[in-house]
Amino acid sequence: MSWVHHREDFPIGLFDSGLGGLTVLNQLHCLLPGEPLLYLADSARLPYGERSPGEIRAIAEEAAHWLRARQVKAMVMACNTMNALAADVIRAEVRVPVVSLIDAMVSSLTLNPGDHVVVLATAATAASGAYGCAIRRYFPTVRVQEISCPELVPAIEAGERDSARLEQTVTNYLTPILHNPHPIQALILGCSHYPIISPLLQRLLPWPVPLLDPALPAARALQHLVQTTGLAAHRSRGSMQFCCTGQTTRFATAVSNWLKQPVQVEQVRLQPVLLRH
């Protein structure tokens, strides 16, 4: 596919259902502090993990169309569920280079034959088997266990980080790992919200396990992309724009708390596909 030419001062787009993609934005800003970033949160329709594949693909097309209209020069799919079920839709619609969390994570792995990898993910991502398929393309003999964790995103969006209720919920999801006689070599955080509760996850695991966050390899992949394609911005400090489809005040407060600085949030509406055709 040929990419539409964009100037280097156009923004990099990031898209997620809510706060989770901020973990990706944080890594990206650390590696590329001069890049302008445009963050779209479809908070009116979170969580995506409980939606059907058809719904997810329709939302993906709407978001990609919106980002294309905002003239992004590149994009990070900062939502694993979108990566798993709608990467092809997004790439076809946005028409700029797109970095996938799943592809970036898997290409960064170093595994041995017979290793056991666990992926914590939303219900939709786990059901798709996307991580397992991607890992086995590189490592055919690695055992991949994908665990659906449907209650985590709503809890994290509600501000829970280490409550007793959340701790019990996480413990329930980790039960298959804790009672498995085969040790695991890595635990992939297969939802961009999950790094927010990394300290809780690490505390509940009875042995040291690397928690792998796809945000860092995705940010590195995008860094390489902009620096090798002439898309890199030539400035020392980039801007950040935040847009959401839901309630702006609540989202602005959550983003400000995450970034430790006040932010403004623009409320936007993603146009349904049927209204555009």
C-alpha positions as a Markdown table, in Angstrom:
| # | Residue | x | y | z |
|---|---|---|---|---|
| 1 | Met | 0.0 | 0.0 | 0.0 |
| 2 | Ser | 1.3 | 3.5 | -0.9 |
| 3 | Trp | 1.0 | 6.0 | 2.0 |
| 4 | Val | -0.4 | 9.5 | 1.5 |
| 5 | His | 2.4 | 12.0 | 2.0 |
| 6 | His | 2.2 | 14.1 | 5.2 |
| 7 | Arg | 4.4 | 16.8 | 6.5 |
| 8 | Glu | 6.7 | 16.0 | 9.4 |
| 9 | Asp | 4.9 | 18.5 | 11.7 |
| 10 | Phe | 1.6 | 16.6 | 11.5 |
| 11 | Pro | 0.6 | 14.6 | 14.6 |
| 12 | Ile | 1.0 | 11.0 | 15.4 |
| 13 | Gly | -2.4 | 9.5 | 16.2 |
| 14 | Leu | -3.1 | 7.1 | 19.1 |
| 15 | Phe | -6.5 | 5.5 | 19.6 |
| 16 | Asp | -8.0 | 3.5 | 22.5 |
| 17 | Ser | -11.3 | 3.1 | 24.3 |
| 18 | Gly | -10.2 | 5.1 | 27.3 |
| 19 | Leu | -7.2 | 5.5 | 29.6 |
| 20 | Gly | -5.2 | 2.4 | 28.6 |
| 21 | Gly | -3.6 | 4.0 | 25.6 |
| 22 | Leu | -1.9 | 6.6 | 27.9 |
| 23 | Thr | 0.6 | 3.8 | 28.8 |
| 24 | Val | 1.5 | 3.8 | 25.1 |
| 25 | Leu | 1.5 | 7.6 | 24.9 |
| 26 | Asn | 3.8 | 7.8 | 27.8 |
| 27 | Gln | 6.4 | 5.5 | 26.3 |
| 28 | Leu | 6.1 | 7.3 | 22.9 |
| 29 | His | 6.6 | 10.8 | 24.5 |
| 30 | Cys | 9.7 | 9.5 | 26.4 |
| 31 | Leu | 11.3 | 8.3 | 23.2 |
| 32 | Leu | 10.1 | 11.1 | 20.9 |
| 33 | Pro | 9.6 | 14.2 | 23.0 |
| 34 | Gly | 9.5 | 16.4 | 20.0 |
| 35 | Glu | 6.6 | 14.7 | 18.3 |
| 36 | Pro | 3.1 | 16.2 | 18.3 |
| 37 | Leu | 0.7 | 13.6 | 19.6 |
| 38 | Leu | -3.1 | 13.3 | 19.1 |
| 39 | Tyr | -4.9 | 11.0 | 21.5 |
| 40 | Leu | -8.4 | 9.8 | 20.7 |
| 41 | Ala | -10.4 | 8.0 | 23.5 |
| 42 | Asp | -13.7 | 6.5 | 22.5 |
| 43 | Ser | -14.8 | 6.6 | 26.2 |
| 44 | Ala | -18.5 | 6.7 | 25.4 |
| 45 | Arg | -18.3 | 3.0 | 24.2 |
| 46 | Leu | -15.8 | 1.4 | 26.6 |
| 47 | Pro | -15.0 | -1.3 | 27.3 |
| 48 | Tyr | -14.4 | -2.8 | 23.8 |
| 49 | Gly | -13.5 | -6.2 | 25.1 |
| 50 | Glu | -17.2 | -7.2 | 25.6 |
| 51 | Arg | -18.3 | -6.1 | 22.1 |
| 52 | Ser | -18.8 | -8.4 | 19.1 |
| 53 | Pro | -16.1 | -8.6 | 16.3 |
| 54 | Gly | -18.5 | -6.8 | 14.0 |
| 55 | Glu | -19.0 | -3.9 | 16.4 |
| 56 | Ile | -15.3 | -3.6 | 17.0 |
| 57 | Arg | -14.5 | -3.5 | 13.3 |
| 58 | Ala | -17.2 | -0.8 | 12.7 |
| 59 | Ile | -15.8 | 1.3 | 15.6 |
| 60 | Ala | -12.3 | 0.9 | 14.2 |
| 61 | Glu | -13.3 | 2.2 | 10.8 |
| 62 | Glu | -15.0 | 5.2 | 12.4 |
| 63 | Ala | -11.9 | 6.0 | 14.5 |
| 64 | Ala | -9.5 | 5.6 | 11.6 |
| 65 | His | -11.6 | 7.8 | 9.4 |
| 66 | Trp | -11.6 | 10.5 | 12.1 |
| 67 | Leu | -7.9 | 10.3 | 12.6 |
| 68 | Arg | -7.3 | 10.5 | 8.9 |
| 69 | Ala | -9.5 | 13.7 | 8.7 |
| 70 | Arg | -7.2 | 15.2 | 11.5 |
| 71 | Gln | -4.3 | 14.5 | 9.1 |
| 72 | Val | -2.2 | 12.2 | 11.3 |
| 73 | Lys | 1.1 | 11.2 | 9.7 |
| 74 | Ala | 1.3 | 7.9 | 11.5 |
| 75 | Met | -0.7 | 5.9 | 14.0 |
| 76 | Val | -0.4 | 3.6 | 16.9 |
| 77 | Met | -3.3 | 1.2 | 17.6 |
| 78 | Ala | -3.1 | 1.7 | 21.4 |
| 79 | Cys | -5.8 | -0.8 | 22.0 |
| 80 | Asn | -5.0 | -4.6 | 21.8 |
| 81 | Thr | -8.6 | -5.5 | 21.0 |
| 82 | Met | -8.5 | -3.3 | 17.9 |
| 83 | Asn | -5.1 | -4.8 | 17.0 |
| 84 | Ala | -6.5 | -8.3 | 17.4 |
| 85 | Leu | -9.8 | -7.8 | 15.4 |
| 86 | Ala | -9.5 | -4.8 | 13.2 |
| 87 | Ala | -5.9 | -4.1 | 12.2 |
| 88 | Asp | -6.8 | -4.5 | 8.5 |
| 89 | Val | -9.7 | -2.1 | 8.7 |
| 90 | Ile | -7.7 | 0.6 | 10.4 |
| 91 | Arg | -4.8 | 0.3 | 7.9 |
| 92 | Ala | -7.1 | 0.4 | 4.9 |
| 93 | Glu | -9.0 | 3.5 | 6.2 |
| 94 | Val | -6.3 | 5.7 | 7.8 |
| 95 | Arg | -3.8 | 5.4 | 4.8 |
| 96 | Val | -0.7 | 6.2 | 6.8 |
| 97 | Pro | 1.9 | 3.9 | 8.5 |
| 98 | Val | 0.3 | 2.1 | 11.4 |
| 99 | Val | 2.2 | 0.4 | 14.3 |
| 100 | Ser | 0.5 | -2.7 | 15.9 |
| 101 | Leu | 0.9 | -3.4 | 19.6 |
| 102 | Ile | 0.7 | -7.2 | 19.0 |
| 103 | Asp | 3.2 | -7.3 | 16.1 |
| 104 | Ala | 5.7 | -5.0 | 18.0 |
| 105 | Met | 5.4 | -7.1 | 21.2 |
| 106 | Val | 5.8 | -10.5 | 19.5 |
| 107 | Ser | 8.7 | -9.3 | 17.3 |
| 108 | Ser | 10.6 | -8.2 | 20.4 |
| 109 | Leu | 10.3 | -11.5 | 22.2 |
| 110 | Thr | 13.2 | -13.9 | 22.9 |
| 111 | Leu | 11.9 | -17.4 | 23.7 |
| 112 | Asn | 13.2 | -20.9 | 23.9 |
| 113 | Pro | 11.5 | -24.1 | 22.6 |
| 114 | Gly | 8.9 | -25.3 | 25.1 |
| 115 | Asp | 8.6 | -22.0 | 27.0 |
| 116 | His | 5.3 | -21.1 | 28.5 |
| 117 | Val | 3.9 | -17.6 | 27.9 |
| 118 | Val | 0.7 | -16.3 | 29.5 |
| 119 | Val | -1.3 | -13.4 | 28.0 |
| 120 | Leu | -3.8 | -11.4 | 30.1 |
| 121 | Ala | -6.3 | -9.8 | 27.8 |
| 122 | Thr | -9.9 | -8.6 | 27.3 |
| 123 | Ala | -12.5 | -11.2 | 26.4 |
| 124 | Ala | -12.5 | -10.3 | 22.7 |
| 125 | Thr | -8.7 | -10.3 | 22.4 |
| 126 | Ala | -8.4 | -13.7 | 24.2 |
| 127 | Ala | -11.2 | -15.2 | 22.2 |
| 128 | Ser | -9.5 | -14.1 | 18.9 |
| 129 | Gly | -6.3 | -16.0 | 19.8 |
| 130 | Ala | -4.4 | -13.2 | 18.1 |
| 131 | Tyr | -1.4 | -13.3 | 20.5 |
| 132 | Gly | -1.2 | -17.1 | 20.3 |
| 133 | Cys | -1.2 | -17.1 | 16.5 |
| 134 | Ala | 1.3 | -14.3 | 16.3 |
| 135 | Ile | 3.7 | -15.9 | 18.8 |
| 136 | Arg | 3.5 | -19.3 | 17.2 |
| 137 | Arg | 4.5 | -17.9 | 13.8 |
| 138 | Tyr | 7.8 | -17.0 | 15.4 |
| 139 | Phe | 8.1 | -19.7 | 18.0 |
| 140 | Pro | 6.1 | -22.8 | 16.9 |
| 141 | Thr | 6.8 | -24.9 | 20.0 |
| 142 | Val | 6.1 | -22.2 | 22.6 |
| 143 | Arg | 3.0 | -22.8 | 24.8 |
| 144 | Val | 0.7 | -19.8 | 24.8 |
| 145 | Gln | -2.1 | -19.4 | 27.4 |
| 146 | Glu | -4.5 | -16.5 | 26.8 |
| 147 | Ile | -6.6 | -15.6 | 29.8 |
| 148 | Ser | -9.8 | -13.5 | 29.5 |
| 149 | Cys | -10.0 | -10.7 | 32.2 |
| 150 | Pro | -13.3 | -8.9 | 31.5 |
| 151 | Glu | -13.6 | -7.1 | 34.8 |
| 152 | Leu | -10.2 | -5.3 | 34.8 |
| 153 | Val | -10.8 | -2.5 | 32.3 |
| 154 | Pro | -14.0 | -1.2 | 34.0 |
| 155 | Ala | -12.3 | -1.3 | 37.4 |
| 156 | Ile | -9.2 | 0.6 | 36.1 |
| 157 | Glu | -11.4 | 3.2 | 34.4 |
| 158 | Ala | -13.2 | 3.6 | 37.7 |
| 159 | Gly | -9.9 | 4.5 | 39.4 |
| 160 | Glu | -9.2 | 1.2 | 41.2 |
| 161 | Arg | -5.5 | 0.3 | 41.4 |
| 162 | Asp | -5.0 | -1.9 | 44.5 |
| 163 | Ser | -8.4 | -2.2 | 46.2 |
| 164 | Ala | -9.3 | -5.4 | 48.0 |
| 165 | Arg | -12.0 | -6.1 | 45.4 |
| 166 | Leu | -9.6 | -5.6 | 42.5 |
| 167 | Glu | -7.0 | -7.8 | 44.3 |
| 168 | Gln | -9.5 | -10.6 | 44.6 |
| 169 | Thr | -10.6 | -10.2 | 40.9 |
| 170 | Val | -6.9 | -10.3 | 39.7 |
| 171 | Thr | -6.2 | -13.4 | 42.0 |
| 172 | Asn | -9.2 | -15.2 | 40.4 |
| 173 | Tyr | -7.8 | -14.5 | 36.9 |
| 174 | Leu | -4.3 | -15.6 | 37.9 |
| 175 | Thr | -5.6 | -18.9 | 39.4 |
| 176 | Pro | -4.8 | -21.0 | 36.2 |
| 177 | Ile | -1.2 | -19.7 | 36.5 |
| 178 | Leu | -0.8 | -20.2 | 40.2 |
| 179 | His | -2.1 | -23.8 | 40.1 |
| 180 | Asn | -0.2 | -24.8 | 36.9 |
| 181 | Pro | 2.8 | -27.1 | 37.5 |
| 182 | His | 4.6 | -25.7 | 34.5 |
| 183 | Pro | 6.5 | -22.4 | 35.3 |
| 184 | Ile | 5.9 | -19.5 | 33.0 |
| 185 | Gln | 8.7 | -17.5 | 31.3 |
| 186 | Ala | 6.8 | -14.4 | 30.6 |
| 187 | Leu | 3.4 | -12.7 | 31.2 |
| 188 | Ile | 2.3 | -10.4 | 28.4 |
| 189 | Leu | 0.0 | -7.5 | 29.4 |
| 190 | Gly | -2.4 | -7.9 | 26.5 |
| 191 | Cys | -4.5 | -4.9 | 27.2 |
| 192 | Ser | -3.0 | -1.4 | 27.3 |
| 193 | His | -4.9 | -0.7 | 30.6 |
| 194 | Tyr | -3.1 | -3.5 | 32.4 |
| 195 | Pro | 0.3 | -1.9 | 32.9 |
| 196 | Ile | -1.5 | 0.6 | 35.2 |
| 197 | Ile | -1.9 | -2.2 | 37.7 |
| 198 | Ser | 1.5 | -3.8 | 37.2 |
| 199 | Pro | 2.5 | -3.4 | 40.9 |
| 200 | Leu | -0.5 | -5.3 | 41.9 |
| 201 | Leu | 0.1 | -8.1 | 39.4 |
| 202 | Gln | 3.7 | -8.4 | 40.4 |
| 203 | Arg | 2.8 | -8.6 | 44.1 |
| 204 | Leu | 0.3 | -11.4 | 43.6 |
| 205 | Leu | 2.6 | -13.6 | 41.6 |
| 206 | Pro | 4.4 | -16.0 | 43.9 |
| 207 | Trp | 7.6 | -15.9 | 41.9 |
| 208 | Pro | 9.5 | -13.3 | 39.8 |
| 209 | Val | 7.9 | -13.2 | 36.3 |
| 210 | Pro | 8.7 | -10.7 | 33.6 |
| 211 | Leu | 5.6 | -8.5 | 32.9 |
| 212 | Leu | 5.9 | -7.6 | 29.3 |
| 213 | Asp | 4.2 | -4.3 | 28.2 |
| 214 | Pro | 3.7 | -4.0 | 24.4 |
| 215 | Ala | 3.8 | -0.2 | 24.8 |
| 216 | Leu | 7.6 | 0.0 | 24.8 |
| 217 | Pro | 8.3 | -2.1 | 21.7 |
| 218 | Ala | 5.5 | -0.3 | 19.9 |
| 219 | Ala | 7.0 | 3.0 | 20.8 |
| 220 | Arg | 10.4 | 1.8 | 19.6 |
| 221 | Ala | 8.8 | 0.6 | 16.4 |
| 222 | Leu | 7.2 | 4.0 | 15.8 |
| 223 | Gln | 10.5 | 5.8 | 16.6 |
| 224 | His | 12.3 | 3.7 | 14.0 |
| 225 | Leu | 9.5 | 4.3 | 11.5 |
| 226 | Val | 9.5 | 8.1 | 11.7 |
| 227 | Gln | 13.2 | 8.4 | 11.8 |
| 228 | Thr | 13.7 | 6.3 | 8.7 |
| 229 | Thr | 10.8 | 7.6 | 6.6 |
| 230 | Gly | 11.4 | 11.4 | 6.8 |
| 231 | Leu | 8.4 | 11.8 | 9.1 |
| 232 | Ala | 10.3 | 12.8 | 12.3 |
| 233 | Ala | 9.4 | 16.3 | 13.7 |
| 234 | His | 12.3 | 18.7 | 14.0 |
| 235 | Arg | 11.5 | 20.3 | 17.4 |
| 236 | Ser | 12.6 | 19.8 | 21.0 |
| 237 | Arg | 9.1 | 19.7 | 22.5 |
| 238 | Gly | 6.0 | 18.3 | 21.0 |
| 239 | Ser | 2.4 | 19.1 | 21.8 |
| 240 | Met | -0.3 | 16.7 | 23.1 |
| 241 | Gln | -4.0 | 16.9 | 22.1 |
| 242 | Phe | -6.6 | 14.9 | 23.8 |
| 243 | Cys | -10.1 | 14.1 | 22.4 |
| 244 | Cys | -12.8 | 11.8 | 23.7 |
| 245 | Thr | -16.3 | 10.8 | 22.8 |
| 246 | Gly | -17.6 | 10.6 | 26.4 |
| 247 | Gln | -17.7 | 13.0 | 29.3 |
| 248 | Thr | -14.7 | 15.4 | 29.0 |
| 249 | Thr | -14.4 | 16.6 | 32.6 |
| 250 | Arg | -13.9 | 13.1 | 34.1 |
| 251 | Phe | -11.5 | 12.1 | 31.3 |
| 252 | Ala | -9.5 | 15.3 | 31.6 |
| 253 | Thr | -9.1 | 14.7 | 35.4 |
| 254 | Ala | -7.9 | 11.2 | 34.8 |
| 255 | Val | -5.4 | 12.2 | 32.1 |
| 256 | Ser | -4.2 | 15.1 | 34.3 |
| 257 | Asn | -3.6 | 12.7 | 37.2 |
| 258 | Trp | -1.7 | 10.3 | 34.9 |
| 259 | Leu | 0.5 | 13.0 | 33.3 |
| 260 | Lys | 0.9 | 15.1 | 36.5 |
| 261 | Gln | -0.1 | 18.2 | 34.5 |
| 262 | Pro | -3.4 | 19.9 | 33.6 |
| 263 | Val | -4.8 | 19.1 | 30.1 |
| 264 | Gln | -7.7 | 20.2 | 28.0 |
| 265 | Val | -9.9 | 17.6 | 26.4 |
| 266 | Glu | -12.0 | 18.2 | 23.3 |
| 267 | Gln | -15.3 | 16.2 | 23.0 |
| 268 | Val | -15.8 | 14.7 | 19.5 |
| 269 | Arg | -18.3 | 12.4 | 17.8 |
| 270 | Leu | -17.3 | 9.5 | 15.6 |
| 271 | Gln | -19.6 | 9.3 | 12.7 |
| 272 | Pro | -21.3 | 5.9 | 12.1 |
| 273 | Val | -20.2 | 4.3 | 8.9 |
| 274 | Leu | -23.8 | 4.0 | 7.6 |
| 275 | Leu | -24.2 | 7.7 | 7.7 |
| 276 | Arg | -21.1 | 8.3 | 5.6 |
| 277 | His | -22.2 | 6.0 | 2.6 |
